[in-house]
Amino acid sequence: MADHSAEPDPNARVTSPMQDFTGSQALTGGVVLLIGLAIAYLVPALLL
């Protein structure tokens, strides 16, 4: 069976879920999530 991969070395390719992240980056993501949820749900609820 021939290997017809378009990537020269598929193992060298890195995707986001495989990359390491720090605790600070996770904390930043959590804060952004909370702000987004507040904007999406709390602000409209307060305007009713």
ChimeraX attribute file (.defattr): number of C-alpha atoms within 10 A of each C-alpha:
attribute: neighborCount
match mode: 1-to-1
recipient: residues
	/A:1	3
	/A:2	4
	/A:3	5
	/A:4	7
	/A:5	8
	/A:6	7
	/A:7	9
	/A:8	9
	/A:9	8
	/A:10	9
	/A:11	7
	/A:12	8
	/A:13	9
	/A:14	9
	/A:15	7
	/A:16	7
	/A:17	7
	/A:18	8
	/A:19	7
	/A:20	6
	/A:21	10
	/A:22	8
	/A:23	8
	/A:24	9
	/A:25	10
	/A:26	11
	/A:27	11
	/A:28	12
	/A:29	12
	/A:30	12
	/A:31	12
	/A:32	12
	/A:33	12
	/A:34	12
	/A:35	12
	/A:36	12
	/A:37	12
	/A:38	13
	/A:39	12
	/A:40	11
	/A:41	10
	/A:42	12
	/A:43	11
	/A:44	10
	/A:45	10
	/A:46	7
	/A:47	6
	/A:48	5
